[in-house]
């Protein structure tokens, strides 16, 4: 869709004052949101105030409401919790308290509020907004403010951002803090698994989430837990027997450990609590297994925010300021949220009412409605978990008589193993015989193919790299041998999990169909590359894990630079010609610049960056961070930029360089990559099953698929998972540089520059439309939010 870009330059905040507060429980990423609001506010020439200690600070006034500068939010991006404090406030629940708060705001001319908190905090803000004009009139009657102030500050604008690790707010796929909490949980589970394995133990882990089971459900998906208890999906009558049978079956399959995850609000179908102690006692009494309980508690709220939370909070913070600038007396209080990969604005009270409706549905025992009200993402997680966690007895499995092969192609990417596990288990559930190909198409040609069963992929979700082995070799050289292997093993469909080579491989297989009938089978490629350079998908497995490595390294480097002062670090990231890692890493780490291939630069820009850093060294922030994509320019190499900065910065700052290299490829997959790999792969396998049924020729007794739409790439596009024929994606691909011709994240590039104090243009065409919260139908969940 062609649209005229709309830039925010015509939105001025001059004469406006914005107050920012954090309220309710803290969450990692709140500081990133505060930083973005402050810097975007100052950028558009508004005054910005910190309101310390949440609503309590607003009621108390005085030093709790302070105007801030650009430097006030320096070095807070990587800190967990909230630096401006948060407190529960009884006074604000009374009209007298709100009257005092209104007086404290009006005295400073603040009529725009950005509230970062949970549904309680946002409901309070909305009530405050509705009462605002009445409160001002009351203040005028009492002689505290004059009539002119009543007119000048006639209405209050409210924009909310949801900061909560529980992810219990309807209308957004992810709340700020949820991804970081998942990181804490998965770190603990991975550590526990090694000790449980040693002693053949069962571990019962209790995670937070109040009345929402999101953390428990996603961590169960991400670690392949044996059983999970969540409030929205209570176990059926007699669950005690079912669970014990499953645990003992797993032990009989030589599995040396069991992991059971319990949400703190877990209940049974009679609304009675299920506690971690109760589960432990049951396992010990019935099975006699050595069982331990670990309650994670406030560990989940602590620590540094993940890359995802920093980017999410920075995007939302900027969007919140735009929403405040565009606000009118008729604009309802809105909440900035995430749908798929897109920032959206939703009416605050619609979200709050739907969130309350979930609790009501659970209280009344309408659990299916509760799951649906939680949103597409939650429902998708639950459906995938149900598919993968329990193997049906062989007698109950359908028999499709189809053989499906799974292989990895390209460089290793975190999440590949989770995707293979998911594909194998969904395939077996659909009645297929699953085959694993070792070492990509090269291994396929050599006949390295074997049948793989349900139990063979147990424990794969948390493993980094590629257990099957992967090669960059394309099938072009070995077409005849691969066709022979497909004929010998009677392979009826192929699932390729890989990067750009995976996409090119599928194109070659499609083009070879006229010569080899064996390739006339359904083929699906699922994106797995840390470079995130696949056409047809906004995100790919491995990207999030690599970003977290970059951000963690940058945090350490920044810390070392603040010790030595006046130091600039130049960091080289991977990605081929795709600047995704450099750009998003810079946004998440608070870098001063990021050099990428997609935005050509010359010596003048390098010079301008040096001057910008020279100015920065005169402030209290005496350090710099510059990211460079490995292939951004063949002449302006990392060494060249390092030498240029060293020479030009002489006497002002010194320089260091760091090449991150293959660190970005290794390590345990992040929760996001495990979850993304698991869900996207399950969906791809369901598509393969559907295509197999459609293309099976009964009279010939074989599968024959020769249409373009039988070789597809499954990618995430804006808000949905979409199957796209690889031939159609050719026109969207720059094959020389192995990148898509259009990349969504380039729109976020100005955001990084704004937050680093550069003047730039920011296209806000996608912002500004207030949408409505809709309860989706069960069918819609299948179209797939992640």
Buried (B, 14 or more C-beta within 10 A) or exposed (E): EEEEEBEBEEBEBEEBBBBBBBBBBBBBBBBBBBBBBBBBBBBBEBBBBBBBBBBBBBBBBEEBBBEBEBEBBBBBBBBBBBBBBBBBBEBBEEEEBBBBBBBBBBEBBBBBBBBBBBBBBBBBBBBBBBBBBEBBEBBBEEEBBEEEBBEEBEBBBBBBBBBBBBBBBBBBBBBBBBBBBBBBBBBBBBEBBEEBEEEEBBBBBBBBBBBBBBBBBBBBBBBBBBBBBBBBBBBEEEBBEBBBEBBBBBBEEEBBBBBBBBBBBBBBEEEEEBBBEBBBBBBEEBBEBEBBBBBBEEBBBBBBBBBBBBBBBBBBBBBBBBBBBBBEEEBBBBBBBBBBBBBBBBBBBBBBBBBBBBBEBBEEEBBEBBBBBBBBBBBBBBBBBEBBBBBEEEEEBEEBEBBBBBBBBBBBBBBBBBBBBBBBBBBBBBEBBBBBBBBBBBBBBBBBBEEBBBEBBBBBBBBBBBBBBBBBBBBBEBBEBBBBBBEEBBBBBBBBBBBBBBBBBBBBBBBBBEEBBBBBBBBBBBBBBBBBBBBBBBBBBBBBBBBBBBBBBBBEBBEEBBEEEBBBBBBBBBBBBBBBBBBBBBBBBBBBBBBBBBEEBEEEBBEEBBEBBBEBBEEEBBBBBBBBBBBBBEEBBBEEBBEBBBEBBEEBBBBBBBBBEEBBBBBBBBBBBBBBBBBBBBBBBBBBBEBBEEBBEEEEEBBEBBEEBBBBBBBBBEBBBBBBBBBBBEEEBBEEBBBBEEBBBBBBBBBBBBBBBBEBEBBBEBBBEBBEBEEBEEEBBBBBBB
